[in-house]
Amino acid sequence: MVNAILQEAEARMQKAVENLRKELGALRAGRANPALLERITVNYYGTPTPVNQLARISAPEPRLLVVQPWDRNVLPEIEKAILKSELGLTPTSDGTVIRLVIPQLTEERRNELVKVARKKAEEFRVQVRNARREANDKLKSKEKSGEISEDEARRAQEKVQKLTDNYIQNIDKILAAKEAEIMEV
């Protein structure tokens, strides 16, 4: 019973850390990363479809992304979708592939991106803390109903706190790595 509560809390915390990795992966730093295009959807024969399901995305150079669609008819749609996105990238097409040159970031833009990364990290810290709070509430209700003893509840709450501290620390490490990547010239 207590283990189920702990496992559920840990699963939610783990999911928050994984989602932070995805969110920060899609945040544009100074170098090309295929994850930048993950959120872009293309109108493919009337169906919104992610770009990575329609094309192979590679980063042959640190400042270049190459999008090679499997169906050449969708090339103009991919270009439109990239232009409409908030990435601020201009695609160049030669009829078979789309090249995206990632421009050098200005100092001001880097600082903005760091703020965005910190804000996202804080959102996921809140998710981890919410998982802790809900687990502690469940433990307290089990204690009040007499299903577990006061000592068991206290030990379980200490374990939940250790889990929380561990996952918050993971979030901080991920954020520090992303900040270093963004600030790298």
VEXDREN-434161 format. One line per field, with one value per residue (C-alpha): z, x, y; residue in three letters; residue number from 1. Coordinates in pm, 1 decimal. Layout:
c3: c(Z,...)
c1: c(X,...)
c2: c(Y,...)
res: c(ALA,...)
n: c(NUM,...)
//
This chain:
c3: c(0.0,99.9,-178.0,-434.0,-323.4,-341.0,-684.6,-820.2,-687.2,-833.5,-1170.8,-1184.0,-1085.9,-1348.3,-1611.9,-1517.1,-1564.9,-1902.8,-2018.2,-1914.6,-2128.1,-2426.9,-2368.3,-2336.3,-2635.6,-2848.3,-2718.5,-2980.0,-2867.6,-3085.7,-3253.5,-3483.4,-3314.7,-3493.9,-3182.3,-3282.0,-3545.4,-3333.0,-3250.6,-3605.6,-3773.1,-4145.8,-4326.2,-4499.5,-4721.8,-4471.4,-4163.4,-3924.1,-3910.0,-3725.1,-3956.7,-3813.5,-3942.4,-4295.0,-4335.3,-4213.7,-4012.5,-3970.3,-3849.2,-4075.5,-3943.0,-3607.3,-3761.5,-4029.1,-4027.0,-4334.1,-4379.6,-4640.9,-4696.8,-4807.2,-5031.0,-5239.2,-5286.6,-4920.0,-4949.0,-4994.7,-4698.2,-4474.8,-4582.7,-4497.5,-4158.4,-4071.9,-4177.2,-3965.3,-3660.3,-3389.3,-3453.1,-3669.4,-3929.5,-4304.5,-4504.6,-4836.5,-5070.5,-5377.3,-5469.2,-5284.9,-4941.3,-4715.4,-4550.4,-4233.1,-4132.4,-3759.7,-3710.4,-3436.8,-3129.6,-2996.8,-2630.1,-2569.9,-2730.1,-2527.5,-2204.7,-2314.1,-2386.8,-2046.3,-1882.0,-2082.9,-1981.7,-1614.5,-1633.9,-1788.4,-1525.7,-1250.4,-1403.5,-1383.6,-1028.5,-937.1,-1094.3,-882.3,-568.8,-653.8,-680.1,-335.1,-186.7,-326.4,-202.2,144.9,146.9,59.8,334.2,590.5,492.9,527.3,868.7,981.7,865.7,1062.3,760.0,843.4,1165.8,1243.6,1217.4,877.5,752.6,877.5,718.8,391.7,396.1,446.6,142.7,-60.6,42.7,-62.8,-399.5,-438.0,-353.4,-600.8,-889.8,-816.5,-827.4,-1165.6,-1298.2,-1178.5,-1355.1,-1680.9,-1656.1,-1587.2,-1892.8,-2113.8,-1984.3,-2062.4,-2412.5,-2472.2,-2344.6,-2545.3,-2824.0)
c1: c(0.0,274.3,497.7,223.8,198.3,577.1,595.2,319.7,493.0,826.5,667.5,514.5,845.8,1033.0,780.1,831.0,1209.2,1164.2,920.4,1166.7,1434.7,1198.2,1095.7,1453.2,1560.0,1314.8,1453.7,1683.5,2041.7,2332.0,2371.7,2156.3,1948.6,1685.4,1465.2,1404.2,1157.2,971.6,679.7,625.4,323.5,259.0,-73.8,-20.5,-320.2,-552.4,-398.4,-169.6,143.8,474.8,767.5,975.5,714.6,732.3,1105.0,1448.2,1601.1,1976.9,2241.8,2545.7,2714.6,2687.0,2484.6,2286.6,1975.4,1878.6,1518.5,1480.1,1111.9,1022.3,748.6,874.1,517.5,510.3,826.0,637.5,410.3,711.7,866.0,544.0,520.5,881.0,823.4,505.6,679.3,824.4,1178.1,1270.2,1440.6,1425.5,1426.4,1608.2,1499.6,1663.1,1360.6,1472.8,1587.8,1534.4,1835.4,1798.4,2095.5,2092.5,2212.3,2450.9,2259.0,2301.5,2386.4,2039.7,1868.3,2086.5,1978.5,1614.5,1653.6,1813.9,1513.4,1276.9,1473.7,1464.4,1090.5,1031.8,1252.9,1052.2,726.5,860.1,991.9,635.1,510.7,759.0,648.9,283.5,357.1,521.4,224.6,-28.1,174.4,198.9,-176.3,-249.4,-13.4,-180.7,-526.5,-409.8,-269.0,-593.3,-802.5,-574.7,-449.1,-84.7,88.3,222.2,581.7,516.4,363.2,659.5,914.5,723.7,707.7,1085.0,1126.6,898.2,1109.8,1429.9,1272.9,1167.3,1515.0,1669.5,1441.0,1472.7,1850.8,1814.4,1610.4,1878.4,2151.6,1953.2,1892.0,2260.5,2363.4,2110.3,2219.4,2581.3,2478.1,2281.2,2555.3,2827.1,2952.3)
c2: c(0.0,245.5,112.5,175.5,539.1,577.1,413.7,636.0,949.9,839.3,763.9,1112.7,1272.2,1068.3,1173.9,1540.2,1506.0,1332.3,1599.4,1871.3,1703.9,1708.7,2070.4,2191.0,1981.8,2175.6,2505.9,2653.0,2691.1,2798.1,2462.5,2254.2,1986.0,1774.8,1805.2,2169.5,2053.3,1794.7,2024.1,2144.2,1987.3,1982.7,1961.6,1626.0,1550.4,1718.7,1559.2,1752.3,1536.6,1599.2,1676.5,1393.5,1145.5,1285.7,1336.6,1244.0,1527.0,1537.2,1780.2,1727.1,2041.9,2223.0,2509.7,2324.0,2107.0,1906.6,1792.7,1520.9,1430.7,1079.9,1224.6,1519.5,1647.5,1752.6,1969.4,2302.6,2221.6,2152.6,2484.3,2670.5,2501.0,2592.4,2953.8,2974.6,2827.1,3048.7,2924.2,3221.0,3001.1,3051.4,2727.0,2699.1,2422.5,2271.6,2058.0,1744.8,1864.5,2165.0,2323.5,2528.1,2740.3,2807.4,3167.9,3268.8,3383.9,3737.2,3789.6,3935.5,3634.4,3395.6,3565.4,3541.5,3169.3,3112.4,3282.7,3060.4,2750.2,2851.7,2913.9,2570.4,2406.1,2576.3,2447.5,2092.8,2146.4,2242.4,1918.1,1720.8,1908.3,1845.5,1473.1,1494.0,1679.9,1432.5,1134.6,1291.6,1362.4,999.1,880.8,1108.8,986.0,623.0,708.6,876.2,582.5,348.3,155.0,239.1,339.9,685.1,556.0,397.9,721.2,925.9,687.4,692.6,1073.6,1084.0,855.8,1081.9,1381.7,1201.2,1120.7,1482.3,1611.6,1366.5,1465.1,1838.5,1788.8,1609.7,1902.8,2146.0,1943.2,1935.0,2309.5,2382.4,2178.8,2359.0,2700.2,2614.2,2502.4,2823.2,3055.0,2875.4,3100.9)
res: c(MET,VAL,ASN,ALA,ILE,LEU,GLN,GLU,ALA,GLU,ALA,ARG,MET,GLN,LYS,ALA,VAL,GLU,ASN,LEU,ARG,LYS,GLU,LEU,GLY,ALA,LEU,ARG,ALA,GLY,ARG,ALA,ASN,PRO,ALA,LEU,LEU,GLU,ARG,ILE,THR,VAL,ASN,TYR,TYR,GLY,THR,PRO,THR,PRO,VAL,ASN,GLN,LEU,ALA,ARG,ILE,SER,ALA,PRO,GLU,PRO,ARG,LEU,LEU,VAL,VAL,GLN,PRO,TRP,ASP,ARG,ASN,VAL,LEU,PRO,GLU,ILE,GLU,LYS,ALA,ILE,LEU,LYS,SER,GLU,LEU,GLY,LEU,THR,PRO,THR,SER,ASP,GLY,THR,VAL,ILE,ARG,LEU,VAL,ILE,PRO,GLN,LEU,THR,GLU,GLU,ARG,ARG,ASN,GLU,LEU,VAL,LYS,VAL,ALA,ARG,LYS,LYS,ALA,GLU,GLU,PHE,ARG,VAL,GLN,VAL,ARG,ASN,ALA,ARG,ARG,GLU,ALA,ASN,ASP,LYS,LEU,LYS,SER,LYS,GLU,LYS,SER,GLY,GLU,ILE,SER,GLU,ASP,GLU,ALA,ARG,ARG,ALA,GLN,GLU,LYS,VAL,GLN,LYS,LEU,THR,ASP,ASN,TYR,ILE,GLN,ASN,ILE,ASP,LYS,ILE,LEU,ALA,ALA,LYS,GLU,ALA,GLU,ILE,MET,GLU,VAL)
n: c(1,2,3,4,5,6,7,8,9,10,11,12,13,14,15,16,17,18,19,20,21,22,23,24,25,26,27,28,29,30,31,32,33,34,35,36,37,38,39,40,41,42,43,44,45,46,47,48,49,50,51,52,53,54,55,56,57,58,59,60,61,62,63,64,65,66,67,68,69,70,71,72,73,74,75,76,77,78,79,80,81,82,83,84,85,86,87,88,89,90,91,92,93,94,95,96,97,98,99,100,101,102,103,104,105,106,107,108,109,110,111,112,113,114,115,116,117,118,119,120,121,122,123,124,125,126,127,128,129,130,131,132,133,134,135,136,137,138,139,140,141,142,143,144,145,146,147,148,149,150,151,152,153,154,155,156,157,158,159,160,161,162,163,164,165,166,167,168,169,170,171,172,173,174,175,176,177,178,179,180,181,182,183,184,185)
//
